[in-house]
Structures are given as structure tokens and as C-alpha cells.
């Protein structure tokens, strides 16, 4: 979940400069299986 400002330019900047560059890393973290979780 990301919160972006209401300004179109600020939202575009946040998306392009912060979120998009991190998407691959975030997806990797979401898929990671540490084996530390208890069932």
C-alpha cells in the first residue's frame, strides 16, 4: 500500500522515482520463504 499526494505532479514523481525502482525488490521480499514462519 502506498500513499501518494493529491498533486498529479507529486504523485507522478513519487511513483516514478520511489515506487517503480523498488518494485522488483518488493516482489522478491513478498516471494521470499525464510522458513522461519510457524504454521
Secondary structure, DSSP 8 states (H G I E B T S, - for coil): -----SSHHHHHHHIIIIIHHHHHHHHHHHH---S----
